[in-house]
Amino acid sequence: MRDILDELLAVWRADETAGLATVVRTMKSAPRAPGAAMVVAHDGSVAGSVSGGCVEAAVYDLAGEVVLTGRPRLQRYGITDDDAFAVGLTCGGIIDIFAEPVSRNTFPHLGAVADAMATHRPIAVATVIAHPDVDWIGRRLVVGETTTDGTLGSARADDAVADDVRGLLAAGRTAVLTYGPDGQRQGEGMEVFVASHAPRPRMIVFGAIDFAAALTRQGSLLGYRVTVCDARPVFATPARFPAADEVVVDWPHRYLAGQQELGAVDARTVICVLTHDPKFDVPVLAVALRLPRVGYVGAMGSRQTHVDRIERLREVGLTDADFGRLSSPIGLDLGARTPEETAVSITAEIIARRWGGGGRPLADLESRIHHDEVDARR
């Protein structure tokens, strides 16, 4: 919902009703992941996408329909062996779309959800998408780390779902949960879509150089909250890194150790060391490679620089197991030369690491195109 939140809020704040269509479940080779959304405003304008184009027109009509009827709907698009739906996906996949009318009346907590997302506080929205009692469908529970707001229909259901949602929220996962009609854990009939809005993952770039400027732009494009850190104040300035969320003047190893102590580094954090200077990169890598949870650690440099760096890291106690977590030289082999091309190479490796991709041309492969997310903790 993050990518269409501004458009949705504009309708909500105008006290109008929008049609919100959300991918809640995918099967086979679906083009968008659960949580992808489209919003249709009261004037017919549209923002967002649920399929990359395959079923957008049909979903647009569905969103308009739920606004007129006031009743949310769960609709499947795709082709199975037994059934051919009126509208299918060219990729052969199947998606379930939940469409609902959104207004101040139907979603009074939207403003609070938006505030939490804007201030990087974890928040999740649990919505009933299927239930034997149609009056339950569309009810929602907003769950924070220690708070809940709204109701699904009963205290029992609220308690059961809130407990499970906090587990998903801690992992940053979006999923459909199944319960009995009153929230019974051993049962079926009620399906709840949980959209987890964890803070944006972090990209920490050490080294205020031209390659870092290109990488911050790529990182921001991919949705990372980007920090540039360098001990040299003449280079580490916001003017040189306008795409970064913050620019920090500090010794890299000291900054990273402090962020770890604050709990600001997690399994989704990516660390890119671009300093090219042993007095900076060896101490920060000694910290980074000992972190218990981190998504990616990469270091720039030639192969000779890498060999020299490894020897220096051995001298401070790092082992082969630690080096197995290090991507050095950083990036995939794309033949990159310019800072911008190198930034693409680095982010391509980060994406491949997250999803388990091999970096080979898709035309050379026969396996499925879309991968499931892998455990980034290494």
N, C-alpha and C positions, 0 to 999 in steps of 0.2 A: 504493500500500500504506500510505501514511502515515496515512490516515484510519481504518484498521482495525488499525494496528500494536499498540495497547495490548491489544486483545482477542486478537490472534494470540499476542503474547508471554505473555499470561496462561496460555494452553493450553500453550505451549512450555515455560514455566518449571515448570508442574505435571507435566511429563514425560508429557503426553497427546498425542494426535494430532488436529489440526484439518484440515478440508477447506478449501483455499484456491482460489478461482476468480477468475481474472484476465482482464480483457479484453485480448487481445493484438493484435487487428487489427479494424478497422472498415471497412465499405464503405457507401456511400450515406449516408443521414441517420441515423447511429447516435446513440442518446441519451447514451452515456458514451464518453469518450476512452480509448485504450489506457492501461493502468495502473490503471483503476478495478477495485476488488476487493470480493469478499464472502468472509467467513470463517464457517464453520460449526464451532462448538466441539463437544467430545465429548459435551456434554449436550444438543445440538440447538439451542442458542441461536445466533442469527445476527447479524452486524454487517456494514455496508457494503451496496453495491448495484452491480450490473453493467449494469442497463438501465433504472433508474427505475421498474421494476415489470412490464415486459412479459414477461420470461422468468425472473423471480426464483424462482418455484416450481420450474421445471425445473432451474435451476442449483443450487438448494438440494439437490435429489435427486442431481444429478451429484456435488456435493461430498461428500455422504454415501457415495456409491458408491465413490469413489476411496479413501476412508478404509478401507472394508471390504476392497477388493481389493488395496490397496497399490500400484496402478498408476495413474499420471497419464494424463489423456485430453485431447485437443484436440477440441472440439466446436463446430460451427457452428450458429448460430441465425439464422433469417431466411428470406426468400423470394426466389428468383431467377426468371428467366423460364422456366427449364426444370424446376425442382424446387420442390416445396412441402414444407417441413420440418414436422415434427410441431408444433413450437412456433415461432412467428414474432414479429416485432416490429411493433407497430401503426404505427410510423413508416415501415415499408417498408424499413428498413435491414438490414444483415447484420453480425453480430459473431462473432468467433472467441473462444471461451472456453477457457483452459487451466486445468484443474482438477488439483490435486495434493494428496497428503497431506503435512502439515507437522508435523514433530516434531523433537526433539533429534537423532534418528538421521538423518532425511532432510535436515535443514537445520541442521547444527551451527553455522553461521556467523550465524544470525539475531541472536543477541545482539550480535555485533560490528557488524552492519549497523545495528541499532537505536541503538547507542552513537554511531556515526558521524552518523546523522541527528540525534540529540539535540544533538550538539556542532557542528552545521552544517558537517560535513566531507563533501565530495562522495563518493558511493558508488554503485555500480551493481551490479545482479544480472543476470547473463546465464544464461538457462535454456534448455536444449534442449527445444523443443516438438514437433519432428518429426524423425524419423531412420529410415533403413532398418533399423537395428538397434534394436529396442525397448528394449534395455538402456541405451541412451544417453538415452532420453527422461526428462526430469526432472533430469538432471545439471545442475549450475550452477557458475558461476565468479563470485566476488565480486571486483569490480575497484575499487580506489581510484586516486587520482592517481598513486601510485608503487608500489602493491602489488597482488598478486593472491592469492586463496585459493580452494581447491577445484580441481576439474578437470571438463572436459566429456567427457573420454575419451581424449585423446592430447595430447602436448606440442605437436604441430603445430596442432591445433585451438585449444588454449589460447592460443598465441602470436598466431594470426591474429585470434581474437575479442577478445582483450585490447586489441590495437592499435585495433581499430574501436570498441570500447566506450569507450575513453578519448576518442575524438573525439565520440561522442554525449554523454558525460558533460560535456565542456567546454561543449557547446551546451545542456545541460539537456534533451536529447531522449530520448524513449522510442520504440523501433521494433523491428521484426522484421528480422533479418539472415539472408541465405541464403548457404550454402556447399556445397561438396562434402562427402561423408560424413566426410572426415578433415580438414575445415577448408580445403579447396582454395578459393581465391577465385574461380576460374572453374569453377563447377560448381553442382550442386544436389542436394538430398536431405536436407540438414540445415538446419533453421530454428531460429534462436536468438532468443528474446525478451529484449530488453534493457530493464530498468526502471531509468531513471536517477533517482537521488535526490539532486539538487543541493540546496544550501541554499535555504531559502525565499527568494523574491524580497523585496527591501527596498522599503518605503515610508518616505520621509523627509519628515516634515511640519515645516515651519518656521513658527513662530508659535504660542505657547501660549495659544490663545483657545478660546472655546466651540465654534466650528466645528471646530477641530482635535480636540477631545475626541470629537465625533460621527464625524469621519473616521477616527480611530484604531480605533473600534469596527467600522466598515465594513471597514477595511483588514485587521484581524485576522480578521474573518469570511471574507474572501476568501483568507486564507492568507498574507498578507504578514507579514514581520517588521518591525514598525513602530517607528520612532524619532521622537520629538518633540524638536525643538531650538529653544531660544530663549535670548537673552542675558540675560533678566531672571529671576533666581532666584526671585523672589516668585511668579511665574506658572508656571515650569517645574518642577513637582514631581510625583513619582510619584502622589501622592494625587489630583491633578486629572486624571491620565491613566492610570487603572488598566488599560486595555486595551492600552497601549503596552508593547512589550518593553523599551524603555529611554527615559529622559528625560534629555536632555543640556543642561547650561547652558553655552553658548558662543555666540560670534558666528556666525551662520549661514554666512557665506561662509568663515570660517576652518575651521569644522567640515567643510563639504563638501569644501573643498580638501584637508584632511587625510585624509578618507575616500578620496578619489581616489588620493592618494599611497599609501595602504595597500592599494589594489586592492579596496576594499570597495564600489565602485560599478560596475555592469555594465549590460548591455543590458536586463536585466529590472527595473532599479531605477526606481521612480517617485518624482518629486520634486514636492511640493505646497507652494507658497509662499503662506501665508495671513496674512502679517504686517501688510499694509495700511500699512506705514511705509517710505518711500523709503530711510531710512538702513539698514534691514535688507534689504528685498527687492531693491533695485537691485544691491548688491554680490553677494548670493547668486545672483541670476539671471545676473549677468555670469560667474560661475563655472559655473553649471549649463548655460548655453547654449553653452559652449565645451567641454564634456565630449565626448570622442570616442565614448563609448557610453553611452546612457541610454534607458530605455524611454519616459519621459513627463516633461515639465516643464509644470506648470500654475501660474498665479498668480491669486489672487483680487483682485477689485476692480471698480469700476464702469468703464464705457467711458471716462469722462474720466480716471479713474485710469490705465487702460491707455495712453491717448494720452500722458499725462505720463510714465509709466514708460518707454515706448519712446523718448521724446526723451532722457531721462536715460541710457538704455542706449546710445543712439547717441553720446552725449558721451564714453562710455568705450570706444568703438571697436567696438561690435557692429553687425552688418550685417543687411540684409533676409534673407539666407540663415539667419542665426542666429535671427531672429524667426520664421521658418517652422517652427521646432521648438517654439515656445511656444504653449501653449493658454491664452489670456487674452482675455476673462474665462474663468475656469476652469469646466468642467462642461458638461453638455448642457442644452438648453432643456427643462426639465421643469416649469417654473413653480414651482420650489422656493422656499420662504421660510424655514423653520425650519432650525437647524443640522443636524438629522437628515435633512431632505429635501435640503439642499444637499450633504450627504455622499453621498447616493445619486446625485445629479446628477454629482458628481465621479467616483465610482467607475464610474458608467455610461460616462463618457467614456473612462476608463482601459481598461475592458473592450472598448469599441468600437475603441479604438486598437490594442489587442493583437490582436484577431481580425479587424479590417477591417470591422466593422459600421458601418452608416450612421446608427443611432439612430432609424430610423423604425419605426412600428408594423408588426409582422410581418403583420398582416392586410392591410396595403397593398401587400405585396410578393408576388411569385410565385417568387422565387429560393429556393435551399435555405436552410434555417433555420440550420444549423451551418456556421461558417466555418473554414477552415484558418488556423493561426496565421501572422501576418505577421512580417516581420523588423522588430523594434522599433528597430533602430539607425537613427537619423535624423541 
